[in-house]
Amino acid sequence: MNRPKPLKTKLFYKQPARILLFLKNNTNKEWTIRELYRELDMTHSHCVNIINQFKEHSIVTKLKNGVAFKYQLTPTGMQIASNLQTISNLIK
């Protein structure tokens, strides 16, 4: 069985943190990969890789809506994003 790769240090990288905080601050809808990478100005492949890592660690959920897959934070992901935002606010 494949174990997910450690995510501890990657959460503090710029792009993964941006995705988490964006999903936390925009909980009014579920987001597709296309919407995420356009809103956050990143490449498609980088966004997919980050979202897949988050999915492996149960930070985001993947929901099928018609032909599109939508993503949103899990309660654990929301808690991680809240803590990350608190840390970010403290060091500004």
PAPABA-133448 format. One record per residue: residue in one letter; x, y, z of N, C-alpha, C, O in turn. Coordinates in Angstrom, 3 decimals. Layout:
BEGIN
{'A',{X,Y,Z},{X,Y,Z},{X,Y,Z},{X,Y,Z}};
...
END
This chain:
BEGIN
{'M',{0.838,-1.174,0.000},{0.000,0.000,0.000},{0.890,1.247,0.000},{1.850,1.333,0.765}};
{'N',{0.565,2.198,-0.853},{1.334,3.442,-0.937},{0.873,4.404,0.138},{-0.321,4.670,0.284}};
{'R',{1.825,4.920,0.882},{1.514,5.932,1.891},{1.685,7.309,1.270},{2.589,7.512,0.459}};
{'P',{0.824,8.265,1.640},{0.991,9.624,1.119},{2.327,10.206,1.546},{2.822,9.921,2.637}};
{'K',{2.900,11.018,0.684},{4.161,11.681,1.000},{3.933,12.712,2.100},{2.849,13.289,2.183}};
{'P',{4.942,12.957,2.952},{4.779,13.945,4.026},{4.429,15.318,3.463},{4.945,15.729,2.424}};
{'L',{3.554,16.011,4.160},{3.061,17.293,3.675},{3.442,18.438,4.608},{3.147,19.596,4.311}};
{'K',{4.083,18.139,5.716},{4.329,19.149,6.742},{5.006,20.404,6.218},{4.495,21.505,6.420}};
{'T',{6.137,20.264,5.554},{6.857,21.459,5.120},{6.219,22.104,3.900},{6.340,23.314,3.708}};
{'K',{5.542,21.317,3.075},{4.955,21.869,1.859},{3.797,22.817,2.134},{3.485,23.661,1.294}};
{'L',{3.157,22.699,3.288},{2.056,23.593,3.616},{2.510,25.039,3.731},{1.717,25.961,3.541}};
{'F',{3.784,25.237,4.042},{4.288,26.592,4.221},{4.873,27.174,2.932},{5.316,28.322,2.920}};
{'Y',{4.879,26.393,1.852},{5.296,26.939,0.560},{4.214,27.893,0.068},{3.056,27.804,0.477}};
{'K',{4.603,28.791,-0.800},{3.701,29.853,-1.249},{2.436,29.321,-1.932},{1.328,29.681,-1.534}};
{'Q',{2.582,28.480,-2.943},{1.413,28.056,-3.729},{0.436,27.179,-2.942},{-0.767,27.434,-2.992}};
{'P',{0.907,26.152,-2.215},{-0.050,25.373,-1.424},{-0.778,26.224,-0.382},{-1.973,26.040,-0.150}};
{'A',{-0.061,27.146,0.237},{-0.692,28.024,1.222},{-1.735,28.910,0.553},{-2.808,29.136,1.113}};
{'R',{-1.431,29.411,-0.636},{-2.396,30.250,-1.355},{-3.666,29.482,-1.683},{-4.769,30.014,-1.561}};
{'I',{-3.509,28.226,-2.101},{-4.686,27.415,-2.424},{-5.530,27.192,-1.170},{-6.749,27.357,-1.203}};
{'L',{-4.887,26.820,-0.074},{-5.629,26.587,1.170},{-6.372,27.831,1.628},{-7.555,27.766,1.961}};
{'L',{-5.679,28.961,1.644},{-6.310,30.194,2.108},{-7.401,30.660,1.156},{-8.412,31.208,1.594}};
{'F',{-7.209,30.448,-0.138},{-8.237,30.816,-1.108},{-9.498,29.983,-0.891},{-10.605,30.522,-0.868}};
{'L',{-9.331,28.672,-0.732},{-10.489,27.806,-0.502},{-11.176,28.136,0.821},{-12.399,28.046,0.926}};
{'K',{-10.396,28.517,1.825},{-10.982,28.885,3.121},{-11.783,30.172,3.016},{-12.874,30.276,3.577}};
{'N',{-11.251,31.141,2.308},{-11.910,32.446,2.213},{-13.042,32.469,1.193},{-13.801,33.436,1.135}};
{'N',{-13.163,31.417,0.390},{-14.207,31.361,-0.632},{-14.990,30.053,-0.506},{-15.050,29.256,-1.443}};
{'T',{-15.579,29.853,0.655},{-16.309,28.609,0.921},{-17.724,28.626,0.363},{-18.458,27.648,0.501}};
{'N',{-18.111,29.729,-0.264},{-19.475,29.834,-0.772},{-19.733,28.961,-1.997},{-20.882,28.827,-2.420}};
{'K',{-18.695,28.366,-2.572},{-18.878,27.474,-3.711},{-17.772,26.442,-3.773},{-16.743,26.566,-3.109}};
{'E',{-18.001,25.422,-4.581},{-16.984,24.415,-4.840},{-16.238,24.862,-6.089},{-16.833,25.454,-6.990}};
{'W',{-14.946,24.584,-6.148},{-14.090,25.098,-7.206},{-13.554,23.981,-8.085},{-13.203,22.909,-7.592}};
{'T',{-13.491,24.232,-9.387},{-12.841,23.292,-10.299},{-11.348,23.652,-10.363},{-10.938,24.740,-9.958}};
{'I',{-10.560,22.720,-10.875},{-9.121,22.983,-11.032},{-8.922,24.209,-11.920},{-8.100,25.074,-11.619}};
{'R',{-9.672,24.277,-13.005},{-9.535,25.394,-13.936},{-9.790,26.735,-13.249},{-9.044,27.693,-13.452}};
{'E',{-10.842,26.798,-12.440},{-11.147,28.039,-11.731},{-10.041,28.387,-10.731},{-9.665,29.550,-10.588}};
{'L',{-9.528,27.368,-10.047},{-8.467,27.612,-9.063},{-7.204,28.158,-9.707},{-6.664,29.169,-9.258}};
{'Y',{-6.727,27.492,-10.762},{-5.452,27.966,-11.325},{-5.602,29.304,-12.019},{-4.634,30.059,-12.106}};
{'R',{-6.777,29.614,-12.512},{-6.975,30.944,-13.106},{-7.057,32.031,-12.039},{-6.472,33.103,-12.193}};
{'E',{-7.774,31.756,-10.970},{-7.903,32.740,-9.885},{-6.568,32.996,-9.194},{-6.272,34.122,-8.794}};
{'L',{-5.765,31.942,-9.057},{-4.513,32.045,-8.310},{-3.295,32.258,-9.195},{-2.172,32.330,-8.697}};
{'D',{-3.506,32.359,-10.495},{-2.441,32.627,-11.462},{-1.285,31.632,-11.312},{-0.146,32.009,-11.035}};
{'M',{-1.615,30.357,-11.501},{-0.605,29.309,-11.458},{-0.840,28.355,-12.618},{-1.871,28.425,-13.286}};
{'T',{0.110,27.468,-12.856},{-0.042,26.544,-13.969},{-1.012,25.422,-13.594},{-1.192,25.092,-12.422}};
{'H',{-1.621,24.856,-14.619},{-2.583,23.774,-14.431},{-1.932,22.587,-13.732},{-2.482,22.055,-12.768}};
{'S',{-0.767,22.171,-14.213},{-0.127,20.976,-13.658},{0.284,21.177,-12.195},{0.169,20.254,-11.389}};
{'H',{0.757,22.359,-11.855},{1.148,22.629,-10.475},{-0.072,22.598,-9.562},{-0.018,22.047,-8.463}};
{'C',{-1.149,23.178,-10.009},{-2.384,23.188,-9.227},{-2.906,21.760,-9.037},{-3.330,21.399,-7.939}};
{'V',{-2.877,20.960,-10.083},{-3.325,19.567,-10.001},{-2.480,18.785,-9.016},{-3.018,18.036,-8.201}};
{'N',{-1.163,18.945,-9.076},{-0.274,18.231,-8.158},{-0.553,18.591,-6.699},{-0.591,17.712,-5.838}};
{'I',{-0.745,19.858,-6.426},{-1.008,20.308,-5.056},{-2.359,19.783,-4.573},{-2.470,19.283,-3.454}};
{'I',{-3.374,19.897,-5.408},{-4.709,19.426,-5.030},{-4.693,17.916,-4.792},{-5.331,17.432,-3.857}};
{'N',{-3.974,17.172,-5.626},{-3.892,15.718,-5.429},{-3.213,15.367,-4.106},{-3.633,14.431,-3.426}};
{'Q',{-2.174,16.106,-3.739},{-1.534,15.880,-2.445},{-2.496,16.191,-1.302},{-2.560,15.455,-0.317}};
{'F',{-3.239,17.280,-1.437},{-4.221,17.628,-0.417},{-5.300,16.544,-0.318},{-5.764,16.214,0.773}};
{'K',{-5.685,16.002,-1.459},{-6.708,14.954,-1.473},{-6.193,13.686,-0.786},{-6.940,13.035,-0.056}};
{'E',{-4.932,13.333,-1.013},{-4.324,12.162,-0.369},{-4.324,12.293,1.151},{-4.442,11.294,1.861}};
{'H',{-4.193,13.513,1.647},{-4.132,13.768,3.079},{-5.486,14.194,3.651},{-5.559,14.643,4.795}};
{'S',{-6.543,14.059,2.873},{-7.909,14.392,3.302},{-8.061,15.849,3.726},{-8.772,16.159,4.682}};
{'I',{-7.392,16.725,3.011},{-7.517,18.160,3.273},{-8.601,18.762,2.376},{-9.297,19.694,2.779}};
{'V',{-8.738,18.235,1.178},{-9.816,18.641,0.280},{-10.622,17.406,-0.136},{-10.132,16.278,-0.106}};
{'T',{-11.862,17.659,-0.521},{-12.693,16.589,-1.066},{-12.914,16.851,-2.545},{-12.963,17.996,-2.994}};
{'K',{-13.046,15.770,-3.283},{-13.269,15.842,-4.719},{-14.688,15.357,-4.976},{-15.021,14.206,-4.692}};
{'L',{-15.517,16.237,-5.513},{-16.913,15.920,-5.774},{-17.171,15.953,-7.271},{-16.730,16.874,-7.959}};
{'K',{-17.876,14.963,-7.774},{-18.196,14.948,-9.198},{-19.528,15.656,-9.394},{-20.538,15.281,-8.799}};
{'N',{-19.517,16.678,-10.232},{-20.714,17.452,-10.522},{-20.891,17.454,-12.032},{-20.307,18.291,-12.720}};
{'G',{-21.688,16.528,-12.557},{-21.810,16.384,-14.005},{-20.531,15.807,-14.555},{-20.123,14.715,-14.160}};
{'V',{-19.887,16.526,-15.465},{-18.617,16.057,-16.013},{-17.421,16.682,-15.309},{-16.287,16.252,-15.518}};
{'A',{-17.660,17.689,-14.479},{-16.574,18.408,-13.814},{-16.375,17.897,-12.393},{-17.320,17.474,-11.727}};
{'F',{-15.129,17.945,-11.950},{-14.813,17.639,-10.568},{-14.662,18.948,-9.814},{-13.972,19.861,-10.267}};
{'K',{-15.306,19.033,-8.672},{-15.244,20.230,-7.837},{-14.520,19.890,-6.550},{-14.573,18.755,-6.075}};
{'Y',{-13.845,20.876,-5.991},{-13.046,20.676,-4.788},{-13.454,21.664,-3.714},{-13.778,22.817,-3.999}};
{'Q',{-13.434,21.193,-2.471},{-13.670,22.065,-1.330},{-12.914,21.503,-0.137},{-12.530,20.334,-0.127}};
{'L',{-12.701,22.349,0.873},{-11.966,21.931,2.059},{-12.809,21.006,2.927},{-14.021,21.178,3.051}};
{'T',{-12.145,20.028,3.521},{-12.775,19.189,4.533},{-12.719,19.951,5.855},{-12.058,20.987,5.930}};
{'P',{-13.395,19.467,6.901},{-13.247,20.137,8.211},{-11.791,20.193,8.676},{-11.367,21.187,9.266}};
{'T',{-11.029,19.138,8.417},{-9.603,19.139,8.764},{-8.869,20.197,7.949},{-8.036,20.930,8.483}};
{'G',{-9.177,20.277,6.661},{-8.559,21.278,5.797},{-8.899,22.690,6.231},{-8.057,23.587,6.177}};
{'M',{-10.141,22.883,6.664},{-10.557,24.205,7.146},{-9.775,24.587,8.405},{-9.380,25.741,8.574}};
{'Q',{-9.560,23.620,9.274},{-8.802,23.872,10.498},{-7.340,24.190,10.179},{-6.758,25.099,10.771}};
{'I',{-6.751,23.447,9.252},{-5.365,23.708,8.845},{-5.256,25.089,8.226},{-4.323,25.833,8.528}};
{'A',{-6.205,25.442,7.359},{-6.178,26.754,6.704},{-6.351,27.879,7.726},{-5.706,28.921,7.609}};
{'S',{-7.208,27.680,8.721},{-7.388,28.699,9.765},{-6.110,28.904,10.554},{-5.723,30.036,10.845}};
{'N',{-5.453,27.799,10.901},{-4.189,27.906,11.635},{-3.106,28.553,10.785},{-2.309,29.344,11.289}};
{'L',{-3.072,28.226,9.507},{-2.100,28.825,8.594},{-2.331,30.328,8.462},{-1.380,31.108,8.401}};
{'Q',{-3.604,30.724,8.417},{-3.924,32.146,8.327},{-3.516,32.871,9.617},{-3.030,34.000,9.564}};
{'T',{-3.710,32.236,10.751},{-3.297,32.826,12.024},{-1.786,33.024,12.067},{-1.301,34.077,12.483}};
{'I',{-1.049,32.007,11.634},{0.418,32.111,11.592},{0.839,33.219,10.640},{1.730,34.010,10.947}};
{'S',{0.195,33.268,9.488},{0.524,34.296,8.487},{0.270,35.698,9.051},{1.070,36.608,8.833}};
{'N',{-0.825,35.871,9.765},{-1.145,37.175,10.352},{-0.153,37.559,11.440},{0.161,38.737,11.612}};
{'L',{0.341,36.567,12.175},{1.284,36.855,13.257},{2.644,37.301,12.744},{3.307,38.108,13.395}};
{'I',{3.077,36.796,11.593},{4.413,37.126,11.112},{4.422,38.297,10.145},{5.488,38.666,9.653}};
{'K',{3.299,38.881,9.863},{3.266,40.045,8.961},{3.754,41.275,9.660},{3.797,42.350,9.061}};
END
